[in-house]
Amino acid sequence: MFDKLSAIEHQYEDLVGMLGSVEVQSDAALYRKHAKTLAEIEPTVQKFREYQAVTHGIAQTEELVHAGDPDMRELAQEELKSLVAKREALVAELKLLLIPKDPNDEKNVVLEIRAGTGGDEAALFASELFRMYTKFAERQGWRIEVMSTSETGIGGIKEVIATIEGRGAYSKLKYESGVHRVQRVPATEASGRLHTSTATVAVLPEAEDVDIHINEKDLRVDTFCSSGPGGQSVNTTYSAVRITHIPTGVVVSQQDEKSQIKNRAKAMKVLRARLYEMELQKQQDAIAKDRRSQVGTGERSEKIRTYHYKENRVTDHRVNFTIYRLDDVLNGDLGEVLDVLVTHDNAEKLKHATTA
């Protein structure tokens, strides 16, 4: 670990020197590249230097402990205990800083929620999940925009696709991918029998043009009349767009806008995110074929969380964490749940890093 930290410190010093050179300063792109790398490793270097200073202080204090003056020895022993504790804390922080960063953490998000098993009750639950994420996004100061939605007649949602824009959106929401389960007595249930319904959540990092290249020749674009509410233009203009990515078979439809151009742009944004996630999954499968962390894999087939209304309970099954504040969670207070998932994920990564 310390060899790696020393190498990072040397890299930091080299970058500081390069950023001061005329050659780098005259090349804007190269300067930005080096400045970005410098900013990324600077916290690690600062913490490592703090560790080195504490280690040096421990060595000096140990000399005083072995000195002849009893009064000085007693003070030095107390100081030594404090410094050793500080060094242990710094080692723990340095281990966390060495965990590889997810390159997608700062990206915006494409959020997809679909009703699962449970009929109308599942659609109502999907609607409540979307409201939960909307409230959470508002608390974070993020911007949320609905791309497309398919509603039921009783206020439920069969499917909704939205973008969430804001700093660190993916880093916070990436653990939400999976099957969410609700257990409650529906309002229409006369016998008071508990029902179980599900909804599927997919959180995709929004892909830019530089992340994934889509060849126009691989696309089949169909236009059709939009359906549902929308005024006079509904069923009269071919503004709705369906894009099929032929090599993968991925299909995206968009009809919320009256403009065909706007619908195509929105559909391409969703398509790009889905293809990017597929590519990421291929890479993850190749790198970690035999190792799958419970958190952050994005597996859709596994139940990740249960919302139990009668007990006012939310349980995340991946980390065996339960909180008895269902109403708060559904109102967007996801902080405690997500913090537990982040901590668990970091611990798993750290465990793997130390045994690799």
C-alpha positions as CSV (number, residue, x, y, z in Angstrom):
1,M,0.0,0.0,0.0
2,F,2.7,2.5,1.0
3,D,4.7,1.7,-2.2
4,K,1.5,2.7,-4.2
5,L,1.2,5.8,-2.1
6,S,4.8,6.8,-2.7
7,A,4.3,6.3,-6.5
8,I,1.2,8.6,-6.4
9,E,3.2,11.2,-4.5
10,H,5.9,11.1,-7.1
11,Q,3.3,11.4,-9.8
12,Y,1.8,14.4,-8.0
13,E,5.2,16.1,-7.9
14,D,5.8,15.4,-11.6
15,L,2.4,16.9,-12.5
16,V,3.1,20.0,-10.5
17,G,6.3,20.5,-12.4
18,M,4.7,19.8,-15.8
19,L,1.8,22.3,-15.2
20,G,4.5,25.0,-14.6
21,S,6.2,24.2,-17.9
22,V,5.8,26.4,-21.0
23,E,5.1,23.4,-23.2
24,V,2.1,22.3,-21.1
25,Q,0.7,25.8,-20.5
26,S,0.7,26.4,-24.2
27,D,-1.5,23.3,-24.9
28,A,-4.9,23.9,-23.3
29,A,-6.1,20.3,-23.7
30,L,-3.0,18.8,-22.2
31,Y,-3.1,21.3,-19.4
32,R,-6.7,20.4,-18.6
33,K,-5.8,16.7,-18.6
34,H,-2.9,17.1,-16.2
35,A,-4.8,19.5,-14.0
36,K,-7.7,17.0,-13.7
37,T,-5.4,14.2,-12.7
38,L,-3.7,16.4,-10.2
39,A,-7.0,17.4,-8.6
40,E,-8.0,13.7,-8.4
41,I,-4.9,12.5,-6.6
42,E,-4.3,15.6,-4.4
43,P,-6.5,14.5,-1.5
44,T,-4.6,11.2,-1.4
45,V,-1.2,12.9,-1.4
46,Q,-2.2,15.3,1.3
47,K,-3.5,12.5,3.5
48,F,-0.3,10.5,2.9
49,R,1.9,13.5,3.8
50,E,-0.2,13.9,7.0
51,Y,0.5,10.2,7.7
52,Q,4.2,10.7,7.2
53,A,4.2,13.7,9.5
54,V,2.5,11.7,12.2
55,T,4.8,8.8,11.8
56,H,7.8,11.1,12.1
57,G,6.2,12.5,15.3
58,I,5.8,9.0,16.7
59,A,9.5,8.3,16.1
60,Q,10.5,11.5,17.9
61,T,8.1,10.9,20.8
62,E,9.4,7.4,21.3
63,E,12.8,8.8,21.9
64,L,11.4,11.0,24.6
65,V,9.7,8.0,26.2
66,H,13.1,6.4,26.6
67,A,14.7,9.5,27.9
68,G,15.8,9.7,31.6
69,D,13.4,12.5,32.8
70,P,10.3,10.8,34.4
71,D,8.0,13.8,34.0
72,M,9.0,14.1,30.3
73,R,8.5,10.4,29.9
74,E,4.9,10.5,31.3
75,L,3.9,13.4,29.0
76,A,5.6,11.6,26.0
77,Q,3.7,8.4,26.7
78,E,0.3,10.2,26.6
79,E,1.3,12.0,23.4
80,L,2.5,8.7,21.9
81,K,-1.0,7.1,22.5
82,S,-2.7,10.0,20.8
83,L,-0.3,9.9,17.8
84,V,-0.6,6.1,17.4
85,A,-4.4,6.4,17.4
86,K,-4.2,9.2,14.8
87,R,-1.9,7.0,12.6
88,E,-4.4,4.1,12.7
89,A,-7.2,6.5,11.6
90,L,-5.1,7.9,8.8
91,V,-4.2,4.3,7.5
92,A,-8.0,3.6,7.4
93,E,-8.6,6.8,5.4
94,L,-5.8,6.1,3.0
95,K,-7.1,2.6,2.3
96,L,-10.5,4.1,1.3
97,L,-8.8,6.7,-0.9
98,L,-7.0,3.9,-2.7
99,I,-10.3,2.2,-3.7
100,P,-10.7,2.7,-7.5
101,K,-13.2,5.4,-8.3
102,D,-16.2,4.6,-10.4
103,P,-15.7,6.7,-13.5
104,N,-19.5,7.1,-13.8
105,D,-20.1,8.5,-10.4
106,E,-20.3,12.2,-11.5
107,K,-22.6,11.4,-14.4
108,N,-26.3,12.3,-14.8
109,V,-28.8,9.4,-14.6
110,V,-31.4,7.8,-16.8
111,L,-34.0,6.4,-14.4
112,E,-36.4,3.7,-15.6
113,I,-39.2,2.4,-13.4
114,R,-41.6,-0.4,-14.5
115,A,-44.5,-2.0,-12.7
116,G,-43.9,-5.7,-12.1
117,T,-46.2,-8.4,-10.7
118,G,-49.3,-7.2,-8.9
119,G,-51.5,-5.6,-11.6
120,D,-52.9,-2.2,-10.6
121,E,-51.3,-2.4,-7.2
122,A,-47.9,-2.8,-8.8
123,A,-48.6,0.3,-11.0
124,L,-49.5,2.4,-8.0
125,F,-46.3,1.2,-6.3
126,A,-44.2,2.2,-9.3
127,S,-45.8,5.6,-9.2
128,E,-44.9,6.0,-5.5
129,L,-41.3,4.9,-6.2
130,F,-41.0,7.6,-8.9
131,R,-42.4,10.2,-6.4
132,M,-39.8,9.0,-3.9
133,Y,-36.9,9.5,-6.3
134,T,-38.4,12.9,-7.4
135,K,-38.5,14.0,-3.8
136,F,-35.0,12.8,-3.2
137,A,-33.7,14.6,-6.3
138,E,-35.3,17.8,-5.1
139,R,-33.6,17.4,-1.7
140,Q,-30.2,17.1,-3.5
141,G,-30.9,20.2,-5.7
142,W,-31.0,18.0,-8.9
143,R,-33.1,18.6,-12.0
144,I,-35.5,15.8,-13.0
145,E,-37.2,15.6,-16.4
146,V,-39.7,13.0,-17.5
147,M,-38.8,11.5,-20.9
148,S,-41.8,9.2,-21.3
149,T,-44.5,7.7,-19.2
150,S,-47.3,5.2,-19.5
151,E,-50.0,5.7,-16.9
152,T,-53.0,3.7,-15.7
153,G,-56.4,5.1,-15.2
154,I,-56.2,5.0,-11.3
155,G,-53.0,7.1,-10.9
156,G,-50.5,4.3,-11.4
157,I,-47.6,4.0,-13.7
158,K,-46.9,1.1,-16.0
159,E,-43.5,2.6,-17.0
160,V,-41.7,5.9,-16.6
161,I,-38.4,7.0,-18.0
162,A,-36.7,10.2,-16.7
163,T,-33.4,11.9,-16.6
164,I,-31.9,13.2,-13.4
165,E,-29.2,15.9,-13.7
166,G,-27.0,16.9,-10.9
167,R,-23.6,16.5,-9.3
168,G,-22.9,12.9,-8.2
169,A,-26.4,11.7,-9.2
170,Y,-25.2,8.3,-10.4
171,S,-22.9,7.8,-7.3
172,K,-26.0,8.2,-5.0
173,L,-28.6,6.3,-7.1
174,K,-26.6,3.5,-8.6
175,Y,-27.5,1.2,-5.8
176,E,-31.3,1.5,-6.5
177,S,-31.2,-0.8,-9.6
178,G,-33.2,-4.0,-9.0
179,V,-36.6,-5.4,-7.9
180,H,-38.4,-3.4,-5.2
181,R,-41.2,-5.2,-3.3
182,V,-44.2,-3.7,-1.5
183,Q,-46.3,-5.5,1.1
184,R,-49.6,-3.8,2.1
185,V,-53.4,-4.1,2.1
186,P,-54.8,-2.4,-1.0
187,A,-57.6,0.1,-0.6
188,T,-59.8,-2.1,-2.7
189,E,-59.2,-5.2,-0.5
190,A,-62.3,-5.7,1.6
191,S,-61.0,-8.7,3.6
192,G,-57.9,-6.8,4.7
193,R,-55.6,-9.4,3.1
194,L,-51.9,-8.4,2.7
195,H,-50.8,-8.2,-1.0
196,T,-47.3,-8.4,-2.4
197,S,-46.4,-6.4,-5.6
198,T,-43.2,-5.5,-7.3
199,A,-41.7,-2.8,-9.5
200,T,-38.3,-2.8,-11.3
201,V,-35.9,0.1,-11.1
202,A,-33.0,0.7,-13.5
203,V,-30.5,3.4,-12.9
204,L,-28.3,4.0,-16.0
205,P,-25.4,6.5,-16.2
206,E,-26.2,9.0,-18.9
207,A,-23.8,8.4,-21.8
208,E,-22.3,11.2,-23.9
209,D,-21.3,10.9,-27.5
210,V,-17.7,10.4,-26.4
211,D,-18.6,7.4,-24.2
212,I,-20.3,5.3,-26.9
213,H,-20.4,5.7,-30.7
214,I,-23.6,4.8,-32.5
215,N,-23.5,4.3,-36.2
216,E,-26.5,5.7,-38.0
217,K,-26.5,2.7,-40.3
218,D,-27.2,0.5,-37.3
219,L,-30.5,2.4,-36.6
220,R,-34.0,1.8,-37.9
221,V,-36.1,4.9,-37.2
222,D,-39.9,4.6,-37.5
223,T,-42.4,7.4,-37.0
224,F,-46.0,7.1,-36.0
225,C,-48.9,9.1,-34.6
226,S,-48.7,9.7,-30.9
227,S,-51.5,8.4,-28.7
228,G,-53.0,9.6,-25.4
229,P,-53.6,13.2,-24.2
230,G,-52.0,15.9,-26.2
231,G,-54.6,18.1,-28.0
232,Q,-55.3,18.4,-31.6
233,S,-52.0,17.1,-32.9
234,V,-52.6,13.6,-31.4
235,N,-53.2,11.0,-34.1
236,T,-52.8,13.6,-36.8
237,T,-49.0,14.1,-37.1
238,Y,-46.2,11.5,-37.2
239,S,-44.3,13.1,-34.3
240,A,-43.7,9.9,-32.3
241,V,-40.4,8.1,-32.9
242,R,-39.4,4.5,-32.4
243,I,-35.6,3.8,-32.8
244,T,-34.3,0.2,-33.1
245,H,-30.6,-0.5,-32.7
246,I,-30.3,-3.4,-35.1
247,P,-27.1,-5.1,-33.8
248,T,-28.5,-5.4,-30.2
249,G,-32.2,-5.3,-30.8
250,V,-32.7,-2.5,-28.3
251,V,-35.9,-0.5,-29.0
252,V,-36.7,3.0,-27.6
253,S,-40.0,4.8,-28.2
254,Q,-40.6,8.5,-27.5
255,Q,-43.9,10.5,-28.1
256,D,-44.1,13.0,-25.2
257,E,-43.1,16.0,-27.5
258,K,-45.1,17.4,-30.4
259,S,-41.9,17.8,-32.4
260,Q,-40.5,14.7,-34.1
261,I,-37.0,16.2,-33.8
262,K,-37.3,16.6,-30.0
263,N,-38.7,13.1,-29.6
264,R,-35.8,11.6,-31.6
265,A,-33.3,13.5,-29.5
266,K,-34.9,12.2,-26.3
267,A,-35.0,8.6,-27.7
268,M,-31.3,8.8,-28.6
269,K,-30.4,9.9,-25.1
270,V,-32.2,6.8,-23.6
271,L,-30.8,4.5,-26.3
272,R,-27.2,5.7,-25.7
273,A,-27.6,5.1,-21.9
274,R,-28.9,1.6,-22.5
275,L,-26.1,0.7,-24.9
276,Y,-23.5,2.2,-22.5
277,E,-24.9,0.1,-19.7
278,M,-24.7,-3.1,-21.8
279,E,-21.1,-2.3,-22.6
280,L,-20.3,-1.7,-18.9
281,Q,-21.9,-5.0,-18.0
282,K,-19.7,-6.8,-20.5
283,Q,-16.6,-5.2,-19.0
284,Q,-17.7,-6.0,-15.5
285,D,-18.4,-9.6,-16.4
286,A,-15.0,-10.0,-18.0
287,I,-13.1,-8.5,-15.1
288,A,-15.1,-10.1,-12.3
289,K,-16.6,-13.3,-13.7
290,D,-16.5,-15.2,-10.4
291,R,-17.0,-12.2,-8.0
292,R,-20.3,-10.3,-7.8
293,S,-20.7,-7.8,-4.9
294,Q,-24.3,-7.8,-3.5
295,V,-24.3,-4.0,-3.9
296,G,-24.1,-2.2,-7.2
297,T,-24.3,-5.1,-9.6
298,G,-27.5,-3.8,-11.2
299,E,-29.0,-7.3,-11.3
300,R,-32.7,-6.9,-12.1
301,S,-33.7,-10.5,-11.2
302,E,-33.0,-10.2,-7.4
303,K,-35.3,-8.5,-4.9
304,I,-33.2,-5.8,-3.3
305,R,-35.7,-4.0,-0.9
306,T,-39.1,-4.5,0.7
307,Y,-41.5,-1.8,1.8
308,H,-43.8,-3.2,4.4
309,Y,-46.7,-0.7,5.2
310,K,-48.2,-2.4,8.2
311,E,-44.9,-2.5,10.1
312,N,-43.8,0.9,8.8
313,R,-40.7,-0.9,7.7
314,V,-38.1,-0.7,4.9
315,T,-35.6,-3.5,4.6
316,D,-32.7,-3.7,2.2
317,H,-31.9,-7.3,1.7
318,R,-28.4,-6.9,0.3
319,V,-27.0,-5.5,3.5
320,N,-29.7,-6.8,5.9
321,F,-30.6,-3.3,7.0
322,T,-34.0,-2.3,8.3
323,I,-35.4,1.1,9.1
324,Y,-38.8,1.8,10.7
325,R,-39.5,5.1,8.9
326,L,-41.4,4.0,5.8
327,D,-43.2,7.3,5.3
328,D,-40.0,9.3,5.5
329,V,-38.3,7.1,3.0
330,L,-41.2,7.3,0.5
331,N,-41.0,11.1,1.0
332,G,-37.5,11.1,-0.4
333,D,-35.5,10.7,2.9
334,L,-33.2,8.1,1.4
335,G,-30.0,9.3,3.0
336,E,-29.6,6.7,5.8
337,V,-30.4,3.8,3.5
338,L,-28.0,4.9,0.8
339,D,-25.2,5.7,3.4
340,V,-25.4,2.1,4.6
341,L,-25.1,0.8,1.0
342,V,-22.1,3.0,0.2
343,T,-20.3,1.9,3.4
344,H,-20.9,-1.7,2.6
345,D,-19.8,-1.3,-1.0
346,N,-16.6,0.4,0.1
347,A,-15.9,-2.3,2.6
348,E,-16.4,-5.0,0.0
349,K,-14.1,-3.2,-2.5
350,L,-11.5,-2.7,0.3
351,K,-11.6,-6.4,1.2
352,H,-11.1,-7.4,-2.4
353,A,-8.3,-4.8,-2.8
354,T,-6.4,-6.2,0.2
355,T,-6.8,-9.8,-0.9
356,A,-6.1,-9.3,-4.6
